[in-house]
Amino acid sequence: MRFGRVDVRPLGGGPGCLLMILLSILGSIALTVLVNLALD
């Protein structure tokens, strides 16, 4: 992935990229649950 002149590579190649995607999905689900609990 390139942003201008900076080349960004996910850590650990393919598996690391999948892990980052999984972590972001889990993080967003956890945040959604926490927000729902806080608003109840």
C-alpha positions as CSV (number, residue, x, y, z in Angstrom):
1,M,0.0,0.0,0.0
2,R,1.4,3.4,-0.9
3,F,0.6,6.8,0.5
4,G,2.5,9.3,-1.6
5,R,6.2,8.4,-1.3
6,V,5.7,6.2,1.8
7,D,5.4,2.5,1.3
8,V,3.3,0.8,4.1
9,R,3.6,-2.9,4.5
10,P,1.6,-4.9,7.0
11,L,3.6,-6.6,9.7
12,G,4.3,-10.3,9.1
13,G,3.2,-10.3,5.5
14,G,-0.1,-12.1,4.6
15,P,-0.8,-13.7,8.0
16,G,0.0,-10.4,9.8
17,C,-2.4,-8.5,7.5
18,L,-5.2,-11.0,8.2
19,L,-4.5,-10.7,11.9
20,M,-4.7,-6.9,11.8
21,I,-8.1,-7.1,10.0
22,L,-9.4,-9.6,12.5
23,L,-8.2,-7.5,15.4
24,S,-9.9,-4.4,14.0
25,I,-13.2,-6.2,13.4
26,L,-13.1,-7.6,17.0
27,G,-12.2,-4.2,18.3
28,S,-15.1,-2.5,16.6
29,I,-17.6,-5.1,17.8
30,A,-16.3,-4.7,21.4
31,L,-16.6,-0.9,21.1
32,T,-20.1,-1.2,19.8
33,V,-21.1,-3.5,22.7
34,L,-19.5,-1.1,25.3
35,V,-21.2,1.9,23.8
36,N,-24.6,0.1,23.9
37,L,-24.1,-0.9,27.5
38,A,-23.1,2.7,28.4
39,L,-26.2,4.1,26.8
40,D,-28.6,1.7,28.4
